[in-house]
């Protein structure tokens, strides 16, 4: 199902239909030397528990970006598809339920569906469902092209003048006409999978730093700057928004997203996602998910207050008719508060996990590298009744995104990925 050129975190397991136990998983990580260096093994002493093995290596590199084309949408603080794929391949069998309680752009869910597992997800941000759902049921390019030809992009609309710092007036007319079309169809209950796909793609083309986006040059698409900040960017660069063809750009991005999708992928993802559950709400209370039903949870929670999801997504929220100020998105500043919040979530994850089920909890370092979150994650998991198995630390150079933001080493960016693995 996946393009054979996809770069992997590790080679596929020798026994793809047989679940690893914790000893086998530990041995594989311990022996990893793909990039010329053996894993460094350490021991972390956790208060109230004891020793937890820690493995440090460069487990993936900046060159390892390739994955299914369906992943190619932007969202803040998302992890590489190779990470959930590694755990899904080793700790689950086809048909098992894989769950992400902080699903974001849906990396875990997409990988689960592509690997013939049933994807479950939850996120308090309603934008997540708009970004994730359509990619679990990808349409045909011809259907998207036909629908775009039927939408009246020249329909009369009221233009929000402040947005002209981002868009040429003609482009903004097309954006607003599409927005009105989608919101009207939503109110009437007439949205279909092709409409939802177009909505998802348009959200990801609103702003960016190339001619593939609707906007004039701005920062990367996973963060919308304020109107005042964009005005300053325009002045500094001596630029004004050029006209863009909105339907053409949507079709171009659709073609890119569907590059690795054929009818076999559509069939398998749709079969698996018939039983999927995608929730919009707080992940510490998910009564819609049956107890003892999930085999594996792979997730990455908010890293304290590192990312302001409301501010970053204000333009997407406007386009989708969502008032994010009314959504209680976590913006946690205290380490003690973060640990307590994660404990609540982990208790709920423990409830839905099958006996001996797994939780892979990816965290990082924040506050100028002064806080590494695996200790607090381990404490929260133990308090929630989970058994810590190991910690995997990926040491890496700066990401492309960090360089775009001008983040210096050990100042603002996350420099290490730390995956804490628990078992029920």
Buried (B, 14 or more C-beta within 10 A) or exposed (E): BBEEEBBBBBEEBEEEEEBBEBEBBBEBBBEBEBEEEEBEBEEBEBEEBEEBBBBBBBBBEEEBBBBBBBBBBBBBBBBBBBBBBBBBBBBBEEEBBBBBBBBBBBBBBBBBBBBBBBBBBBBBBBBBBBBBBBBBBBBBBEBBBEBBEEBEBEEEBEEEEEBBBBBBEBBBBBBBBBBBBBBEBBEEEEBEBBBBBBBBBBBBBBBBBEEEBBBBBBBBBBBBBEBEEBBEBBEEEEEEBEEBBBBEBBBBBBEEBBEBBEEEBBEBBBEBBEEBBBBBBBBBEBEEBEEEBBBBBBBBBBBBBBBEBBEBBBBBBBBBEBEBEEBEBBBBEEBEEBBBBBBBBBBBBBBBBBEEBBBBBBBBBBEEBEBBBBBBBBBBBBBBEBBBBBBBBBEBEBBEBBEEBEBEEEEBBBBBBBBBBBBB
